[in-house]
Amino acid sequence: MKKLFSNILNKKRRGNTLSELLISLVLVGVVFTIAMGTMVADHHKNQTTVRMKKAYSVLSQAFDSAVAREGSPTNWSLEDGLGEHASYSFFDYYLKPSLILTRDCKNSTKDQCDYTFKELDGTEKALNSTWTRFFLNDGMFVALQTIGNEDYKVIYFYVDTNGKKRLNVVARDIFMFEYWLANKDHPEYIGRFLPFGHEYSRDELISTSNPNNCNNTKNGNYCSALIIKDEWQIIPGYPWAQARYVVQ
């Protein structure tokens, strides 16, 4: 009888040990999954900032080359208003000579030159024919639009750092920049390739006060300025996980 009770007790102990082992394995699996998810997210963030910095450098150098050829941007020609011819003629004359392209879409909205994406808040958007668009040799997609009048002349850029592949979401792989040829109120902006929203403080960029802000409820166009203010880093608090993929 004593031996029988001993065998039952040992079996019970072995059962408890097995259960504890299974629980431990589950916990280890959960921790591993969380850790891997964090590592993958950190890798994607790092790759995003690397590609964004490269795009910033390539386009800045293109403008520097144009200045070396054509002189001060205050003397550059830019048609007034907004239109297909204005944006493409500017790109073709001033920037294209300094860039290596795989495709010059001009202002086409057809086939591979069509471009739709999502803003940070999930709103779908498509670029119309007033945007000149092209692909760089590393696969990046760039679209630019010129707006001009007597006192204000600016070129706006959308840069998709990994081309038309996923995600196609502002603040994730799409970032916005600007370059001023004339600015009556802020002449210090002239001749500088700047992130869109550069004039605001960090607190202003992440607030809900502006539709362009780097906030989950806004379109995210100012997120390029936030990353640069954070010394080219995507730090905690950045609205990283947001809109769904756009597949093209």
N, C-alpha and C positions, 0 to 999 in steps of 0.2 A: 504493500500500500504506500509506504513511504517513497519507494522508487517511482510509483505511478504519479504521485503528486509532484515529485521532482521533475519528471519528464514534462508534465503539463506546464509547470512554472517556466521551464527552459523554453518550451515552444512559445509561451506568451511573451517571454523576453525577446526571443528572436523576432516575433511578430512586431513588437513595438520598435525594435531596432530597424527593421525593414521599412516601416511606416515613416520613421524619422529620416531615414536615408532618402526616401522618395520625396518627402517634403523639402529636404535640403537641396536635392537636385532641382526641384521646381523653383525654389528661391534663387539658386545659382543661375538657372536659365533666365529668370525674370531680370535679375541684375545684369547678366550678360547682354540680354536684348536691349535694355535701357542704355547700357554703356556703348554698345555698337551703334544704336540710333544716334546717340550724342556725337560719337566719333564721325559718323557719316555726315551728320548735319554740319559739324565743324569743318570737315573737308570741303563740303559744298560751299560753305561761306567763304572759306579761304580761296577756293578756285574762282568764285564770283568776284572777289575784290582784286585778284590777280588779273583777271580778264578785263575788269573795268579800268584798272590802272593802265593796262596796255592800250585800250581804246582811247583813253584820255591822252596818253603820250603820243599815239599815232596821229590823232587829229590836231593836237597842239602843234606838233612838228610840221604838219601840213600848212597850218596857218603861219608858222614862223617862216617857212619856205616862201609862202606867198608874199609876206612882208619883205623878205630879202629881194624878191623879184620886182614887186610892184610898189614898194614904199609904204608909207603910213596907211592903215586901213581907213582913216578919215577921208582919204582921197579915192577910195575904191568906188567903182560903179555898182549901184544897186537900184533896180527899178522900184519906184514907189508902189505901194499897195501889196497885194498878195496874188500870186498867180503861178501857173506852171512854168511859163517862160522865164520869169524872174528867178525862181529857185534854181532851175537847171542851168541857166546862163551863168549864174554866179558860181555854181559848183564846177562847171566845165572849164571856166577860165581861171579861177583862183585856186581851187583845191585839187581837182583831178590830176594835174601834172605831177603832184607830189605823192600820189597814192597808188598802190598796186591793187588792182581790182580783178575779181573773177567774173563779175557781171555788172554792167552799167544799165540799170533799169530805166533811167531817165525819170519820167513821171508815170510810167505804166502801172496800172493796177490789175494786170492780167497775169495768169499763170504763176510762175515762181516769184514774180514781182509784186503780187498781191500780198498784203500784210494785215492780218488781224491779230489782236492780242487782248489781254485783260488788264484793267487797272487794278490797283491793290485792293480796292473794295469789291472786286468781282465784276465791275461793269465792262462789258465787251466794247471794243473800239476798233475801228478800221481807218487806215490812213487814206485820204482822198488824193486826187491827182495834183494838188498843190504841193505835195511832198515829193521831192526828188529822192530816189532811193538807190542804193548800190550795195554790193557785197565786197568786202575786203578779202585779200588772199588767204587770211586765216579763218574765213567763214563768218566773220562778224557781219551783221546787217546794220546799215546806217541809213537813216532818213533825215533829210534836212528841209527846212522851210524858211524862206526869207520874208521879212515884213519890213517895209520901209516907208518913211515920209521925211519931210525936211529935217525934223529934229530927232527922230529915233529910227535907227536902222539896226536890225538884229537878225541873226541866223539861229534858229532853234534846231536842236538835234535830238532824235531818238536813237539810241544805240542798243541793239540786242547783242549782248556779248557772246552768245553761242549760236547766233544765226536763227534760223526758223525752227530749230529743234525745241523740245520742251525746255522751259516752261512757257515762255512767251507771256510773262507777267511783269508789270512794272514793279520795281523794287526787288525783284528776284533775279531776273536776267536782262531786264530792260531799264536803261537809265537815261536821264535827260540832261542836256547841256545847252549852253548858249554862247554866242560870240557877238559882241557889239561893235558896229562900225561908227555909230553916232548915238549919243545919249545926252540930251540937253541937261538933264537933272544930275546925272552921275557920269561925268567924263572919265572918272577913274576906272570905269568898266571897259572902256574902249580898248580894243586890241588884246583882250585876254579871253582865253578859252575857260569858261567857268561852269561849275555845276549849277543847274537850275535851282534857285532858292538860296544861293550863296549869301545873300544879303541878310538873312534871318539868323537869329540865335538858335542854339540847339533846342532850347525849351519851346521856342516858337515853331520850329520845324516838326516837332512831335505832337503839338497840340491839335485841337479840332477846329481851330479858328479859320483855317484856310483850306479850300478844296484840294489844293495841291500837296498838302502836308503828308509827311511820312507817318501815317497813322492808319490803322486797319479800316477805319471808316471813311478814309479819303482816297484820292486816286494815286498817291505815292510818287508824284513827279519830283518832289523835293528830296527823295531818299538819296539821290546821288550827293547832294550837299551834306546830308547827315553823315554818310559814310566818310566823306573827306574831312569833315569836322572832327570825326572820331579817329583821325589819323589812319585812314584807309583800313578801318576795321568794322566788322559787323558785331557789335557788342550786345550784351543782354539788354532786352527792351526793344530791340529792333524788330519790326513786324515781319518776321521771316516766314512763318507758316501761315499762308493765306489762300489766295484764290486758286481755283482748280486749274489743271493743265489746259492749254489750248493746243490741240493737235492739228497741224497743217500738212 
